[in-house]
Amino acid sequence: MTVTRYRKKPIPVEAHQWHQNGDHPDDGPADREGRIVRYFRRPEPEYDGCNIHNLCGRSWHDHGWIDTLEGGNDGAQVVCPSDWIITGIHGEHYPVKDAIFRETYEPVEAP
């Protein structure tokens, strides 16, 4: 089998680092649920606000929830504090872990 390699096209995207509710500029005040990053709410006991998310070591209470085109959990993905929220070329939003963001994205000058 032949392996074909690909390179990501250099398409500028808008990105904002998220640490807590209200950090995304399209979300509004921190005391209200955001339009882009919503409050993280799941009824299962393992997602109780006092429990720790194994991936980032923070309590579930500190997390957000974002609708994505790719889906994930019920059409949405968990947003950990310090994730970057990318706005794609079609206006879609998705989270990217900080380390991956820093390895794959670089600043560009505004047009």
N, CA, C and O of each residue as an XYZ file, in Angstrom:
444
protein
N       0.847     -1.172      0.000
C       0.000      0.000      0.000
C       0.900      1.245      0.000
O       1.863      1.327      0.762
N       0.575      2.185     -0.846
C       1.309      3.436     -0.928
C       0.712      4.446      0.040
O      -0.505      4.622      0.098
N       1.570      5.100      0.789
C       1.119      6.127      1.724
C       1.266      7.476      1.041
O       2.358      7.836      0.601
N       0.190      8.214      0.951
C       0.226      9.552      0.381
C       0.232     10.550      1.511
O      -0.570     10.458      2.440
N       1.132     11.501      1.431
C       1.232     12.525      2.479
C       0.582     13.803      1.987
O       0.588     14.099      0.792
N       0.021     14.558      2.922
C      -0.640     15.812      2.616
C      -0.156     16.894      3.553
O       0.268     16.615      4.675
N      -0.219     18.120      3.096
C       0.110     19.281      3.923
C      -1.158     20.126      4.029
O      -1.877     20.298      3.044
N      -1.428     20.644      5.203
C      -2.569     21.522      5.397
C      -2.370     22.805      4.612
O      -1.292     23.398      4.643
N      -3.403     23.232      3.911
C      -3.314     24.493      3.179
C      -3.177     25.649      4.168
O      -3.802     25.640      5.228
N      -2.366     26.632      3.825
C      -2.204     27.771      4.754
C      -3.385     28.736      4.655
O      -3.316     29.752      3.964
N      -4.458     28.405      5.352
C      -5.661     29.236      5.357
C      -5.739     29.958      6.689
O      -5.820     29.311      7.733
N      -5.716     31.292      6.679
C      -5.821     32.021      7.955
C      -7.170     31.757      8.633
O      -8.211     31.736      7.978
N      -7.135     31.560      9.938
C      -8.348     31.369     10.728
C      -8.313     32.323     11.913
O      -7.249     32.805     12.303
N      -9.459     32.586     12.471
C      -9.552     33.390     13.693
C      -9.490     32.431     14.870
O     -10.118     31.373     14.838
N      -8.738     32.789     15.913
C      -8.604     31.920     17.081
C      -8.583     32.752     18.357
O      -8.002     33.836     18.399
N      -9.227     32.225     19.397
C      -9.272     32.876     20.703
C      -9.028     31.811     21.761
O      -9.669     30.760     21.743
N      -8.112     32.072     22.675
C      -7.873     31.107     23.744
C      -8.970     31.256     24.794
O      -9.336     32.366     25.182
N      -9.485     30.108     25.245
C     -10.601     30.081     26.188
C     -10.107     29.557     27.528
O      -9.447     28.520     27.592
N     -10.429     30.275     28.593
C     -10.086     29.828     29.946
C     -11.326     29.670     30.819
O     -11.352     28.851     31.737
N     -12.356     30.467     30.519
C     -13.573     30.413     31.326
C     -14.724     31.034     30.552
O     -14.526     31.659     29.510
N     -15.915     30.854     31.069
C     -17.102     31.395     30.430
C     -16.938     32.893     30.175
O     -16.505     33.638     31.055
N     -17.286     33.324     28.970
C     -17.199     34.732     28.610
C     -15.918     35.114     27.894
O     -15.780     36.258     27.462
N     -14.967     34.183     27.753
C     -13.690     34.508     27.108
C     -13.800     34.695     25.595
O     -13.058     35.493     25.024
N     -14.699     33.984     24.944
C     -14.828     34.148     23.484
C     -15.553     35.459     23.204
O     -16.581     35.728     23.826
N     -15.048     36.284     22.283
C     -15.640     37.606     22.059
C     -17.097     37.577     21.580
O     -17.805     38.574     21.716
N     -17.552     36.454     21.026
C     -18.947     36.353     20.587
C     -19.866     35.798     21.667
O     -21.057     35.604     21.421
N     -19.335     35.540     22.859
C     -20.129     34.933     23.926
C     -20.853     35.925     24.829
O     -21.847     35.553     25.452
N     -20.410     37.135     24.922
C     -21.053     38.087     25.822
C     -20.504     37.972     27.229
O     -19.455     37.364     27.441
N     -21.214     38.558     28.204
C     -20.726     38.597     29.593
C     -20.562     37.202     30.199
O     -21.277     36.268     29.838
N     -19.613     37.078     31.122
C     -19.307     35.789     31.751
C     -20.431     35.277     32.633
O     -20.457     34.090     32.956
N     -21.358     36.133     33.031
C     -22.432     35.675     33.912
C     -23.609     35.073     33.139
O     -24.631     34.731     33.733
N     -23.469     34.944     31.823
C     -24.513     34.337     30.992
C     -23.905     33.217     30.159
O     -22.708     33.216     29.873
N     -24.741     32.272     29.777
C     -24.240     31.196     28.918
C     -23.824     31.773     27.577
O     -24.524     32.620     27.021
N     -22.701     31.327     27.059
C     -22.180     31.844     25.807
C     -22.931     31.339     24.589
O     -23.602     30.308     24.632
N     -22.806     32.081     23.511
C     -23.399     31.681     22.242
C     -22.503     30.664     21.532
O     -23.002     29.790     20.823
N     -21.183     30.774     21.718
C     -20.231     29.865     21.080
C     -19.835     28.746     22.043
O     -19.982     27.568     21.718
N     -19.334     29.109     23.225
C     -18.958     28.113     24.242
C     -20.016     28.157     25.337
O     -20.150     29.143     26.063
N     -20.763     27.060     25.435
C     -21.850     26.988     26.420
C     -21.338     26.366     27.722
O     -20.247     25.797     27.776
N     -22.159     26.493     28.765
C     -21.840     25.822     30.027
C     -21.779     24.314     29.789
O     -22.560     23.766     29.011
N     -20.854     23.660     30.461
C     -20.777     22.207     30.376
C     -21.778     21.612     31.344
O     -21.687     21.831     32.552
N     -22.731     20.861     30.820
C     -23.741     20.205     31.665
C     -23.960     18.788     31.150
O     -24.303     18.590     29.985
N     -23.765     17.824     32.005
C     -24.087     16.438     31.688
C     -24.707     15.829     32.936
O     -24.239     16.101     34.042
N     -25.741     15.015     32.791
C     -26.417     14.453     33.972
C     -25.700     13.272     34.619
O     -25.988     12.933     35.767
N     -24.773     12.641     33.904
C     -24.112     11.458     34.432
C     -23.237     11.813     35.632
O     -22.582     12.855     35.631
N     -23.219     10.945     36.669
C     -22.441     11.225     37.888
C     -20.952     11.471     37.641
O     -20.328     12.238     38.374
N     -20.372     10.833     36.623
C     -18.931     11.018     36.379
C     -18.580     12.426     35.908
O     -17.412     12.813     35.928
N     -19.592     13.201     35.482
C     -19.350     14.579     35.046
C     -19.736     15.608     36.108
O     -19.842     16.798     35.810
N     -19.942     15.162     37.324
C     -20.276     16.066     38.416
C     -19.211     17.159     38.497
O     -18.032     16.896     38.256
N     -19.614     18.364     38.830
C     -18.705     19.506     38.875
C     -17.506     19.334     39.785
O     -16.502     20.023     39.612
N     -17.587     18.433     40.747
C     -16.453     18.207     41.662
C     -15.457     17.193     41.110
O     -14.322     17.125     41.581
N     -15.869     16.401     40.116
C     -14.985     15.391     39.549
C     -13.976     16.043     38.602
O     -14.226     17.120     38.061
N     -12.850     15.388     38.412
C     -11.748     15.914     37.602
C     -11.745     15.270     36.217
O     -11.906     14.057     36.083
N     -11.560     16.097     35.197
C     -11.406     15.612     33.820
C      -9.978     15.096     33.672
O      -9.023     15.850     33.859
N      -9.829     13.831     33.342
C      -8.502     13.207     33.285
C      -7.582     13.850     32.253
O      -6.366     13.859     32.442
N      -8.130     14.384     31.172
C      -7.305     14.940     30.102
C      -6.562     16.204     30.519
O      -5.404     16.395     30.148
N      -7.231     17.078     31.297
C      -6.599     18.356     31.633
C      -6.392     18.570     33.128
O      -5.703     19.510     33.523
N      -6.976     17.715     33.966
C      -6.777     17.834     35.411
C      -7.617     18.905     36.084
O      -7.361     19.250     37.238
N      -8.604     19.435     35.397
C      -9.483     20.464     35.972
C     -10.854     19.863     36.265
O     -11.230     18.849     35.677
N     -11.599     20.487     37.173
C     -12.939     19.981     37.490
C     -13.857     20.197     36.289
O     -13.661     21.124     35.503
N     -14.858     19.332     36.157
C     -15.804     19.448     35.048
C     -16.534     20.781     35.096
O     -16.993     21.275     34.066
N     -16.643     21.362     36.273
C     -17.316     22.648     36.427
C     -16.609     23.762     35.638
O     -17.245     24.746     35.261
N     -15.297     23.614     35.385
C     -14.501     24.626     34.688
C     -14.578     24.523     33.169
O     -13.984     25.346     32.473
N     -15.293     23.536     32.638
C     -15.297     23.260     31.210
C     -16.457     23.930     30.479
O     -17.431     24.388     31.075
N     -16.300     23.963     29.161
C     -17.355     24.453     28.281
C     -17.750     23.370     27.300
O     -17.200     22.269     27.303
N     -18.707     23.704     26.467
C     -19.270     22.769     25.507
C     -19.483     23.546     24.225
O     -20.039     24.643     24.272
N     -19.063     23.021     23.075
C     -19.176     23.750     21.823
C     -19.739     22.840     20.733
O     -19.314     21.693     20.596
N     -20.694     23.352     19.961
C     -21.210     22.605     18.821
C     -20.163     22.621     17.712
O     -19.563     23.660     17.433
N     -19.945     21.471     17.085
C     -18.969     21.379     16.006
C     -19.595     20.670     14.810
O     -20.579     19.947     14.962
N     -19.034     20.872     13.636
C     -19.509     20.166     12.449
C     -19.220     18.683     12.542
O     -20.012     17.864     12.076
N     -18.084     18.325     13.146
C     -17.679     16.927     13.240
C     -18.482     16.162     14.284
O     -18.518     14.931     14.262
N     -19.115     16.873     15.182
C     -19.893     16.199     16.207
C     -19.062     15.859     17.408
O     -18.508     16.747     18.056
N     -18.965     14.598     17.714
C     -18.297     14.179     18.937
C     -19.367     13.656     19.856
O     -20.059     12.699     19.506
N     -19.527     14.242     21.006
C     -20.545     13.822     21.967
C     -21.844     14.580     21.700
O     -21.959     15.762     22.022
N     -22.814     13.895     21.112
C     -24.115     14.497     20.829
C     -23.989     15.749     19.950
O     -24.740     16.707     20.137
N     -23.046     15.752     18.990
C     -22.888     16.894     18.098
C     -22.089     18.031     18.689
O     -22.060     19.123     18.122
N     -21.434     17.798     19.825
C     -20.669     18.855     20.479
C     -19.376     18.276     21.043
O     -19.209     17.059     21.126
N     -18.473     19.158     21.425
C     -17.210     18.729     22.023
C     -16.943     19.514     23.287
O     -17.355     20.666     23.426
N     -16.244     18.867     24.210
C     -15.844     19.498     25.467
C     -14.742     20.511     25.181
O     -13.858     20.263     24.362
N     -14.800     21.658     25.865
C     -13.748     22.670     25.784
C     -13.092     22.749     27.157
O     -13.745     23.056     28.154
N     -11.782     22.464     27.195
C     -11.016     22.555     28.428
C     -10.458     23.972     28.577
O     -10.206     24.644     27.576
N     -10.263     24.431     29.810
C      -9.580     25.705     29.994
C      -8.222     25.672     29.296
O      -7.486     24.695     29.432
N      -7.890     26.689     28.577
C      -6.679     26.906     27.775
C      -6.797     26.390     26.347
O      -5.877     26.602     25.557
N      -7.897     25.716     25.981
C      -8.107     25.346     24.581
C      -8.284     26.605     23.749
O      -8.702     27.644     24.260
N      -7.968     26.506     22.479
C      -8.199     27.591     21.529
C      -9.480     27.286     20.782
O      -9.712     26.142     20.389
N     -10.317     28.296     20.581
C     -11.537     28.149     19.799
C     -11.245     28.719     18.419
O     -11.009     29.917     18.264
N     -11.267     27.847     17.426
C     -10.975     28.233     16.055
C     -12.286     28.528     15.342
O     -13.260     27.790     15.490
N     -12.308     29.605     14.571
C     -13.426     29.881     13.671
C     -12.926     29.518     12.285
O     -12.013     30.157     11.761
N     -13.527     28.489     11.686
C     -13.082     27.982     10.395
C     -13.542     28.828      9.227
O     -14.182     29.864      9.403
N     -13.207     28.370      8.027
C     -13.479     29.153      6.820
C     -14.964     29.230      6.480
O     -15.367     30.076      5.681
N     -15.780     28.370      7.066
C     -17.223     28.417      6.842
C     -17.971     28.947      8.064
O     -19.188     28.794      8.163
N     -17.242     29.572      8.996
C     -17.862     30.120     10.199
C     -18.081     29.103     11.300
O     -18.650     29.435     12.340
N     -17.642     27.873     11.094
C     -17.788     26.836     12.111
C     -16.773     27.063     13.226
O     -15.759     27.732     13.027
N     -17.052     26.502     14.398
C     -16.163     26.642     15.551
C     -15.759     25.260     16.039
O     -16.546     24.315     15.992
N     -14.530     25.159     16.506
C     -14.068     23.903     17.086
C     -12.896     24.174     18.022
O     -12.122     25.104     17.797
N     -12.764     23.353     19.086
C     -11.665     23.536     20.037
C     -10.404     22.817     19.579
O     -10.466     21.768     18.939
N      -9.251     23.405     19.922
C      -7.945     22.801     19.657
C      -7.123     22.931     20.942
O      -7.054     24.007     21.536
N      -6.509     21.840     21.360
C      -5.670     21.862     22.558
C      -4.511     22.833     22.365
O      -4.001     22.983     21.255
N      -4.096     23.494     23.448
C      -3.073     24.530     23.387
C      -1.780     24.032     22.739
O      -1.233     24.712     21.871
N      -1.285     22.875     23.135
C      -0.019     22.361     22.588
C      -0.130     22.112     21.083
O       0.796     22.429     20.336
N      -1.240     21.554     20.636
C      -1.435     21.302     19.206
C      -1.569     22.615     18.455
O      -1.022     22.766     17.363
N      -2.292     23.565     19.035
C      -2.437     24.879     18.398
C      -1.065     25.512     18.179
O      -0.774     26.006     17.090
N      -0.231     25.499     19.206
C       1.083     26.145     19.112
C       2.008     25.444     18.105
O       2.898     26.079     17.540
N       1.802     24.149     17.883
C       2.619     23.421     16.915
C       2.143     23.593     15.471
O       2.934     23.462     14.537
N       0.860     23.883     15.289
C       0.310     23.877     13.930
C      -0.162     25.235     13.421
O      -0.478     25.367     12.238
N      -0.219     26.239     14.279
C      -0.667     27.564     13.857
C       0.401     28.597     14.184
O       1.149     28.457     15.151
N       0.457     29.637     13.360
C       1.365     30.760     13.631
C       0.620     32.052     13.298
O      -0.281     32.046     12.460
N       0.985     33.149     13.940
C       0.301     34.422     13.683
C       0.529     34.886     12.242
O       1.590     34.655     11.662
N      -0.473     35.536     11.685
C      -0.355     36.170     10.362
C      -0.786     37.619     10.489
O      -1.539     37.979     11.394
N      -0.305     38.439      9.584
C      -0.707     39.838      9.597
C      -2.127     39.946      9.065
O      -2.517     39.232      8.141
N      -2.888     40.845      9.661
C      -4.265     41.061      9.219
C      -4.244     41.645      7.805
O      -3.345     42.416      7.472
N      -5.223     41.286      6.972
C      -5.253     41.812      5.604
C      -5.553     43.300      5.568
O      -5.613     43.892      4.490
